[in-house]
Amino acid sequence: MSTTDDPQIDSSGLRRALSCFATGVAIATTLDERGERVGMTISSFSSVSMDPPLVLWSIAHAAQGYDAFIDAEHFAINVLAKGQEQLSDRFATRGLDKFVGLPCRDGRYGSPILPEYAACFECRTEHRYDGGDHKIIVGRVLFYDERESEPLIRYRSSFLPVGGSCPTVS
């Protein structure tokens, strides 16, 4: 189907409908060509395969750090835990040095690892696919760690309190 055959979709309505899917929140990290730390908040993270162990996430072509992630051989996905809303907001803000004052460590493959997380996946980039205004990045999990913590969840464009009630639609 060509784009001229596509039905007219109201993008704000579509965004609202998509927000009905509750999702975890994570921060993708890597190093750019100069060895500088790059990171961004993502919610498009998913498991693809257990054998081989593959995960995917997507990045907007217009995203700050796009070139660093597209060129990266390795990246890390730091899945956030309940109480890390401010960290999510920090890494979602454009033009900010997101790592200032944050005691990250270097992962096994160089990507920055946050000091706190629910789970962390260190990956090697396997594939990059076009996906409209995004690029889909598939990574092979080379190392992972998980901790006992409640997840940070977004639902209807808000953080969902774990064990709390869902935000109402107005």
Secondary structure per residue as TSV (DSSP state, phi and psi in degrees):
chain	resnum	aa	ss	phi	psi
A	1	M	-	360.0	129.5
A	2	S	-	-82.6	164.7
A	3	T	G	-63.5	-26.2
A	4	T	G	-72.0	-19.9
A	5	D	G	-88.1	-10.0
A	6	D	S	-68.8	139.8
A	7	P	-	-66.6	154.6
A	8	Q	-	-73.5	118.8
A	9	I	-	-107.5	129.9
A	10	D	-	-76.5	110.4
A	11	S	H	-64.2	-34.9
A	12	S	H	-71.0	-37.5
A	13	G	H	-66.3	-41.4
A	14	L	H	-62.7	-44.5
A	15	R	H	-58.7	-43.1
A	16	R	H	-63.0	-44.3
A	17	A	H	-64.7	-41.7
A	18	L	H	-65.2	-27.7
A	19	S	T	-70.9	-7.5
A	20	C	T	-71.7	-17.1
A	21	F	S	-87.7	107.5
A	22	A	-	-65.0	137.8
A	23	T	E	-141.7	151.1
A	24	G	E	-72.1	167.4
A	25	V	-	-121.9	136.6
A	26	A	E	-140.0	166.8
A	27	I	E	-122.8	121.3
A	28	A	E	-88.1	138.0
A	29	T	E	-134.4	152.4
A	30	T	E	-162.1	-174.1
A	31	L	E	-116.6	142.1
A	32	D	-	-84.2	-175.8
A	33	E	T	-64.0	-19.9
A	34	R	T	-93.4	-0.8
A	35	G	S	85.2	12.4
A	36	E	-	-83.6	144.8
A	37	R	E	-71.4	136.8
A	38	V	E	-130.7	138.0
A	39	G	E	-153.4	154.1
A	40	M	E	-155.2	148.8
A	41	T	E	-75.6	136.4
A	42	I	E	-135.0	154.7
A	43	S	S	-132.3	6.9
A	44	S	-	-100.1	37.7
A	45	F	-	-95.4	138.1
A	46	S	E	-155.3	150.7
A	47	S	E	-75.6	141.2
A	48	V	E	-112.2	-47.4
A	49	S	E	-153.0	146.7
A	50	M	E	-93.0	-25.6
A	51	D	T	-140.7	95.9
A	52	P	T	-77.0	162.7
A	53	P	E	-74.7	104.3
A	54	L	E	-123.8	143.7
A	55	V	E	-129.5	163.6
A	56	L	E	-140.1	158.9
A	57	W	E	-155.1	167.6
A	58	S	E	-129.6	152.2
A	59	I	E	-132.0	133.9
A	60	A	E	-68.5	141.8
A	61	H	T	-56.4	-31.6
A	62	A	T	-87.8	0.7
A	63	A	S	-68.0	141.5
A	64	Q	T	-64.7	131.0
A	65	G	T	92.2	1.4
A	66	Y	H	-53.0	-52.2
A	67	D	H	-60.5	-39.6
A	68	A	H	-61.6	-45.2
A	69	F	H	-71.2	-37.1
A	70	I	H	-67.6	-35.7
A	71	D	H	-86.3	-12.6
A	72	A	-	-69.6	137.2
A	73	E	S	-81.0	-32.1
A	74	H	E	-130.6	153.9
A	75	F	E	-152.3	165.3
A	76	A	E	-125.6	147.6
A	77	I	E	-115.6	117.0
A	78	N	E	-103.9	104.7
A	79	V	E	-78.6	125.8
A	80	L	-	-81.4	154.1
A	81	A	B	-108.0	162.3
A	82	K	T	-51.0	137.3
A	83	G	T	95.2	-3.5
A	84	Q	-	-103.9	28.9
A	85	E	H	-59.4	-42.6
A	86	Q	H	-64.0	-36.3
A	87	L	H	-66.8	-40.5
A	88	S	H	-59.1	-47.7
A	89	D	H	-62.9	-40.2
A	90	R	H	-59.5	-46.7
A	91	F	H	-78.9	-8.9
A	92	A	H	-92.9	-6.0
A	93	T	S	-89.2	126.1
A	94	R	T	-74.0	148.5
A	95	G	T	77.4	5.5
A	96	L	S	-103.3	140.7
A	97	D	-	-78.4	98.7
A	98	K	T	-69.3	-18.9
A	99	F	T	-97.5	-4.8
A	100	V	T	-59.3	124.9
A	101	G	T	75.0	4.0
A	102	L	-	-101.6	114.7
A	103	P	-	-77.4	70.9
A	104	C	-	-77.3	159.9
A	105	R	E	-118.3	160.8
A	106	D	E	-81.6	130.1
A	107	G	-	-72.4	176.6
A	108	R	T	-58.4	-25.7
A	109	Y	T	-117.4	17.4
A	110	G	S	98.4	-22.5
A	111	S	-	-67.7	143.5
A	112	P	E	-64.5	137.3
A	113	I	E	-115.2	126.7
A	114	L	-	-67.0	153.7
A	115	P	S	-68.8	-29.6
A	116	E	S	-128.5	141.9
A	117	Y	-	-167.5	162.8
A	118	A	S	-83.3	-39.8
A	119	A	E	-152.7	154.7
A	120	C	E	-138.2	134.9
A	121	F	E	-123.9	120.5
A	122	E	E	-98.7	126.6
A	123	C	E	-131.1	155.2
A	124	R	E	-106.5	132.5
A	125	T	E	-65.1	124.5
A	126	E	E	-102.5	-43.7
A	127	H	E	-146.4	154.2
A	128	R	E	-132.7	128.6
A	129	Y	E	-125.4	145.4
A	130	D	E	-70.9	140.3
A	131	G	E	-146.8	67.5
A	132	G	T	66.2	-122.7
A	133	D	T	-87.1	11.3
A	134	H	E	-125.6	164.6
A	135	K	E	-114.6	131.8
A	136	I	E	-93.5	125.6
A	137	I	E	-111.7	123.9
A	138	V	E	-107.3	129.2
A	139	G	E	-124.1	146.0
A	140	R	E	-89.6	125.4
A	141	V	E	-72.8	121.3
A	142	L	E	-102.3	-27.0
A	143	F	E	-156.9	146.0
A	144	Y	E	-144.9	160.6
A	145	D	E	-146.8	145.5
A	146	E	E	-134.9	154.5
A	147	R	-	-130.4	156.5
A	148	E	S	-75.8	102.5
A	149	S	-	-159.1	157.6
A	150	E	-	-83.4	144.5
A	151	P	B	-77.8	154.7
A	152	L	-	-88.8	122.6
A	153	I	E	-121.2	140.0
A	154	R	E	-111.3	136.6
A	155	Y	E	-148.9	130.0
A	156	R	T	53.8	43.2
A	157	S	T	64.1	19.9
A	158	S	E	-132.9	157.9
A	159	F	E	-73.3	134.5
A	160	L	E	-95.3	122.9
A	161	P	-	-68.3	125.8
A	162	V	T	-64.5	130.2
A	163	G	T	80.3	-2.2
A	164	G	S	-99.6	-176.6
A	165	S	-	-88.5	156.1
A	166	C	-	-72.1	147.8
A	167	P	-	-61.9	145.3
A	168	T	-	-89.6	154.3
A	169	V	-	-88.5	133.0
A	170	S	-	-106.0	360.0
